[in-house]
Amino acid sequence: MYASANAPRIRMQDPDGTRFKACIRYEPYFYVLTSEASAVKEVKGALERKFEKELSRCDEVQLDDLTMSNHLSGLKRLCVKLSFRNQNDMLSVRKQLLPIASRNKVRSRPLRTHTHKRC
């Protein structure tokens, strides 16, 4: 196990009086959404290459997209789940990805244009 892994060590006692230790490993994670489902594999590969030292696991998962107006219909959205060995690794990767995500979010907003009808 890694020295800086998130894993609380718990000492417990059975009803018959025997004691034992348990170590429950926790890997902090967050999700990365892509604008198109077809780009998930490409984004996953790029993130694995760029953050190979910080990442514990990188998986494709199906999630309910609660931002959709018909989110109760059961439609799923494909996204990338990034799991880390510890909180520090997660925060350092998040710090690098947030500015990129913010720029992409601004770019994807539709331009508001006003058209005037001429009479």
Secondary structure, DSSP 8 states (H G I E B T S, - for coil): --TT-B--EEEEE-TTS-EEEEE--B--EEEE--SSGGGHHHHHHHHHHHTTTTEEEEEEEEEE-TTSTTGGG--EEEEEEEEESSHHHHHHHHHHHHHHHHHHHHHHS----------
